[in-house]
Amino acid sequence: MFFRKLNMDIAAAKRNDPAARNRFEIWLTYSGVRALIWHRRAAVLWKMHLKFLARWASQWAKFRTGIEIHPAAKIAPGVFIDHGSGVVIGETAEVEEGVVIYQGVTLGGTGKEKGKRHPTIRKNAVIACGAKVLGGFTVGEGARIGAGAVVLKEVPPFATVVGVPGRVVRINGEKPQDLIPEKEDPIVQELCALRERVFALEEMLAARQQEAQADGAQPAEQTDGAQNEEQTDENL
């Protein structure tokens, strides 16, 4: 059983990483694969109620790989953690087969939930660098979470999510019809308000510049008139 899961992890790494050259190198040097090996050992200890030893094993794996996985987290074989530095996976998280997780990803909670407080990641989802998935909801099969996104609610299958907070921008490669209209999007509203404010300030500045130019031209005209009168008096 252990070797079957290990083979699936190595196969996932070879399938998803173009730089992977052979299975032996993956097993020996890939931190994501090593972290999953340690996690499975810690998970066995956790199920045996040897929770201190399980936590020690998970912290040792964190020290060696930079990846922190709670011993109670459920991770299927065939998951690929690429590079992995800074990855954190919480206690009630569930990660299914074929998921790809890049460095800096957090599968965590918001601190407000009880019970199931970490996300469930369905098959073949991809979570890009630095993304934060926070809460006890589900990220659907084949979903794509963009780099740096902060996801706080459920993601439908085969959706693409970007931004802070995360928003669905594509489903199956097409823009869905039920997206929030731009006029109701709070981010778009804020940008529109800022743009209108900039336009108003530019108009105010242009008006003041015109007034200043008009005020500067009037004394000059008066001075030219006085000089002409002086020249006329001298000629007389």
C-alpha positions as CSV (number, residue, x, y, z in Angstrom):
1,M,0.0,0.0,0.0
2,F,2.8,2.4,1.0
3,F,4.8,1.7,-2.2
4,R,1.7,2.0,-4.4
5,K,1.0,5.5,-3.0
6,L,4.6,6.5,-3.4
7,N,4.6,5.3,-7.0
8,M,1.5,7.5,-7.6
9,D,3.1,10.5,-6.0
10,I,6.3,10.1,-8.1
11,A,4.2,9.6,-11.3
12,A,2.3,12.8,-10.5
13,A,5.5,14.7,-10.2
14,K,6.9,13.3,-13.4
15,R,3.6,14.1,-15.2
16,N,3.4,17.7,-14.0
17,D,7.0,18.8,-13.9
18,P,8.8,19.1,-17.3
19,A,12.1,19.3,-15.4
20,A,11.7,15.8,-13.9
21,R,14.2,13.4,-15.4
22,N,13.7,10.1,-13.7
23,R,11.8,8.5,-10.8
24,F,14.9,7.9,-8.6
25,E,15.7,11.6,-8.8
26,I,12.2,12.6,-7.9
27,W,12.1,10.2,-4.9
28,L,15.4,11.4,-3.6
29,T,15.3,15.2,-4.2
30,Y,11.7,16.5,-4.6
31,S,10.6,18.1,-1.4
32,G,6.9,17.7,-2.2
33,V,7.3,13.9,-2.5
34,R,9.4,13.7,0.7
35,A,6.8,15.8,2.6
36,L,4.0,13.4,1.5
37,I,6.1,10.4,2.6
38,W,6.5,12.0,6.1
39,H,2.9,13.0,6.2
40,R,1.7,9.4,5.6
41,R,3.9,8.2,8.5
42,A,2.5,11.0,10.7
43,A,-1.1,10.2,9.7
44,V,-0.6,6.6,10.8
45,L,0.6,7.8,14.2
46,W,-2.3,10.1,14.5
47,K,-4.8,7.3,13.8
48,M,-3.1,5.3,16.5
49,H,-3.7,8.2,18.9
50,L,0.0,8.8,19.2
51,K,-0.6,12.5,18.5
52,F,2.6,13.8,20.0
53,L,4.7,11.6,17.8
54,A,2.5,12.5,14.8
55,R,3.0,16.2,15.4
56,W,6.7,15.7,15.9
57,A,6.9,13.8,12.6
58,S,5.0,16.6,10.8
59,Q,7.3,19.3,12.3
60,W,10.3,17.3,11.3
61,A,9.0,17.2,7.8
62,K,8.4,20.9,7.9
63,F,12.0,21.5,9.0
64,R,13.4,19.3,6.2
65,T,11.1,20.3,3.4
66,G,9.5,23.7,4.2
67,I,6.1,22.1,3.9
68,E,3.7,21.9,6.9
69,I,0.9,19.3,6.7
70,H,-1.2,18.5,9.7
71,P,-1.2,14.8,10.5
72,A,-5.0,14.7,10.4
73,A,-5.2,16.2,6.9
74,K,-6.5,13.7,4.2
75,I,-4.3,13.7,1.1
76,A,-4.9,11.2,-1.6
77,P,-2.0,9.5,-3.5
78,G,-1.1,11.2,-6.8
79,V,-1.0,14.8,-5.4
80,F,2.0,16.9,-6.6
81,I,3.4,19.7,-4.4
82,D,5.8,21.6,-6.7
83,H,8.8,23.2,-5.0
84,G,6.6,23.4,-1.9
85,S,8.4,26.0,0.2
86,G,5.8,27.7,2.5
87,V,2.9,25.3,1.8
88,V,0.6,24.9,4.8
89,I,-2.2,22.4,4.8
90,G,-4.6,22.4,7.8
91,E,-6.1,19.7,10.0
92,T,-9.4,19.2,8.3
93,A,-8.2,19.8,4.7
94,E,-8.9,17.1,2.1
95,V,-6.9,16.9,-1.1
96,E,-7.9,14.5,-3.9
97,E,-5.9,12.7,-6.5
98,G,-4.3,14.8,-9.3
99,V,-4.2,18.1,-7.5
100,V,-1.2,20.3,-8.1
101,I,-0.1,22.7,-5.4
102,Y,2.6,25.3,-5.9
103,Q,4.8,27.1,-3.4
104,G,3.4,29.4,-0.8
105,V,-0.1,27.9,-0.9
106,T,-2.2,27.8,2.3
107,L,-5.2,25.5,2.7
108,G,-6.3,27.1,6.0
109,G,-9.2,28.4,8.0
110,T,-10.6,31.8,8.8
111,G,-10.6,31.2,12.5
112,K,-14.4,31.5,12.7
113,E,-15.5,28.0,11.8
114,K,-15.7,24.9,14.0
115,G,-15.5,21.3,12.8
116,K,-14.7,21.3,9.1
117,R,-12.8,24.5,8.9
118,H,-10.3,23.8,6.0
119,P,-11.1,23.3,2.3
120,T,-11.7,20.2,0.3
121,I,-9.8,20.2,-3.0
122,R,-11.4,18.0,-5.7
123,K,-9.5,16.0,-8.4
124,N,-7.2,17.7,-10.8
125,A,-7.5,21.2,-9.3
126,V,-4.5,23.5,-9.6
127,I,-3.6,26.0,-6.9
128,A,-1.0,28.5,-8.1
129,C,1.8,30.2,-6.2
130,G,0.9,32.1,-3.0
131,A,-2.9,31.4,-3.2
132,K,-4.8,31.2,0.0
133,V,-7.9,29.0,0.2
134,L,-9.5,29.7,3.6
135,G,-12.6,28.0,4.9
136,G,-14.5,24.7,5.0
137,F,-15.9,24.8,1.5
138,T,-15.1,22.8,-1.7
139,V,-12.9,23.7,-4.6
140,G,-14.5,21.9,-7.5
141,E,-12.9,19.3,-9.8
142,G,-10.5,20.8,-12.4
143,A,-10.7,24.3,-10.9
144,R,-7.8,26.7,-11.3
145,I,-6.8,29.1,-8.5
146,G,-4.7,32.0,-9.7
147,A,-1.4,33.1,-8.1
148,G,-1.9,35.3,-5.1
149,A,-5.7,34.8,-5.0
150,V,-7.5,34.7,-1.7
151,V,-10.5,32.3,-2.0
152,L,-13.2,32.6,0.7
153,K,-16.1,30.8,-0.9
154,E,-16.9,27.7,-2.8
155,V,-15.5,27.3,-6.3
156,P,-17.5,25.5,-9.0
157,P,-15.9,22.7,-11.1
158,F,-13.5,23.7,-13.9
159,A,-13.7,27.4,-12.8
160,T,-10.8,29.9,-12.9
161,V,-10.5,32.1,-9.8
162,V,-8.4,35.2,-9.5
163,G,-8.0,38.3,-7.3
164,V,-8.5,39.4,-3.7
165,P,-11.0,38.3,-2.7
166,G,-11.1,35.5,-5.3
167,R,-13.7,35.9,-8.1
168,V,-14.7,33.3,-10.7
169,V,-13.8,34.7,-14.2
170,R,-14.1,31.6,-16.3
171,I,-15.9,28.3,-16.2
172,N,-14.7,25.7,-18.8
173,G,-12.8,28.5,-20.4
174,E,-15.8,30.7,-21.0
175,K,-17.1,33.7,-19.1
176,P,-20.2,32.6,-17.2
177,Q,-23.4,34.5,-17.6
178,D,-24.2,34.7,-13.9
179,L,-21.1,36.7,-13.0
180,I,-21.7,39.8,-10.9
181,P,-22.4,42.7,-13.4
182,E,-19.6,45.2,-13.5
183,K,-21.9,47.9,-12.1
184,E,-22.5,45.8,-9.0
185,D,-18.9,44.7,-8.5
186,P,-17.6,46.6,-5.4
187,I,-14.1,46.7,-6.9
188,V,-15.3,48.1,-10.2
189,Q,-17.5,50.6,-8.3
190,E,-14.5,51.8,-6.3
191,L,-12.4,52.2,-9.5
192,C,-15.2,54.1,-11.2
193,A,-15.5,56.4,-8.2
194,L,-11.7,57.1,-8.2
195,R,-11.7,57.7,-11.9
196,E,-14.6,60.3,-11.6
197,R,-12.7,62.0,-8.8
198,V,-9.6,62.2,-10.9
199,F,-11.6,63.8,-13.8
200,A,-13.2,66.3,-11.4
201,L,-9.8,67.3,-10.0
202,E,-8.3,67.7,-13.5
203,E,-11.2,69.9,-14.5
204,M,-10.8,72.0,-11.4
205,L,-7.1,72.4,-12.0
206,A,-7.6,73.4,-15.6
207,A,-10.2,76.0,-14.6
208,R,-7.8,77.5,-12.0
209,Q,-5.0,77.6,-14.6
210,Q,-7.2,79.5,-17.0
211,E,-8.1,82.0,-14.3
212,A,-4.5,82.5,-13.4
213,Q,-3.6,83.1,-17.0
214,A,-6.4,85.6,-17.4
215,D,-5.3,87.5,-14.2
216,G,-1.8,87.6,-15.5
217,A,-2.7,89.0,-18.9
218,Q,-4.8,91.9,-17.6
219,P,-2.0,93.9,-15.9
220,A,0.2,93.4,-18.9
221,E,-2.5,95.0,-21.2
222,Q,-2.8,98.0,-18.8
223,T,1.0,98.5,-18.8
224,D,1.1,98.5,-22.6
225,G,-1.7,101.1,-22.6
226,A,0.1,103.4,-20.2
227,Q,3.3,103.2,-22.3
228,N,1.4,104.2,-25.4
229,E,-0.1,107.2,-23.6
230,E,3.4,108.4,-22.4
231,Q,4.8,108.1,-26.0
232,T,1.8,110.2,-27.3
233,D,2.5,112.9,-24.7
234,E,6.2,113.1,-25.7
235,N,5.3,113.5,-29.3
236,L,3.0,116.3,-28.5
